[in-house]
Amino acid sequence: MNTTTSNHIPYYDNHNKPIIASNHAKVPSITFNVITISKDQTFKYAVTGYESVLVLASGTVQIQVGEHIFNNVGSRADVFTGQADSVYIPLGEEAIITGISKQAIIYAAGGKVPAPATPLPAFRIDKKDIQTVQYGSDETKTHRKIDHILGQNVAGRVHRLLVSELFTVGEGGWSGFPPHKHDTERPPLEKYFEEVYYFRFSSPTGFAAQFLYEEASLGPIYHVKDKSTFIIDKGYHPVVVAPGYRMYYFTILAGKHDRSLIQYFHPDQKDQLETIPGIKDMISAFK
């Protein structure tokens, strides 16, 4: 297991063991695992004290949760070819995953549910249930698309977890801009959410610069590559991808009290909210 204390976890073969385990020092409310299984292979997934969603990055599986059997989950070749198919795993439940295709890759995102809490039913989120928001422009170098897997589309069916797939549209450009943070519980200005990113690029040679800084600091800035995991425990965190590459990142958010995300934009760049087409709709889609 990778035991680094850095916010950036470069790719390593995790052998289906959590990359972000439960009660992590920086993001105790989030877990993350990349699960790879072959045809007819079975993998049992459960995280005590956390609700989860299993998102098919590629391939096809069957997922059983108690008496619920979800057949033929997933159909895409990779994260850049179509939308996800996913299954929500309730608090206290075990999921039995069985490979159907030659190989399947699952992104498993967990969010802690403080006691006392009542488990919610398992359910499937297929392509028609995804909430898509596209905003920005080529001119402002902020063109991107967000597929909300667990967003407003599942209100009342999930406790604390928000999960999305984000894509830069075109090649190169900024994401998470204007710089924003959500590390302080002070509504209505801002709400506290932990966050984890998992990056993929349209080529294995793709890369990006991930910023992480507080009000008066100048960094640090991290060189993230294909299959990098990044922990956001505090601070502003915009990211910019190199020209010539499309960027995808799987994002997991867990709220301190609920799922209504309120982001605080850096005062020096807040005026950019008036120049980026559609960004206010994006902000509303997280609330």
Secondary structure, 3 states (H helix, E strand, C coil): CCCCCCCEECCCCCCCCCCECCCCCCCCCEEEEEEEEECCCEEEECCCCEEEEEEEEECCEEEEECCEEEEEECCCCCCCCCCCCEEEECCCCCEEEEECCCEEEEEEEEEECCCCCCCCCCEEECHHHCEEEEECCCCCCCCEEEEEEECHHHCCCCCCEEEEEEEECCCCEEECCCCEECCCCECCCECCEEEEEEEEECCCCCEEEEECECCCCCCCEEEEECCCEEEECCCECCEEECCCCCEEEEEEEEECCCCCCCCEECCCCHHHHHCCCCHHHHHHHCC
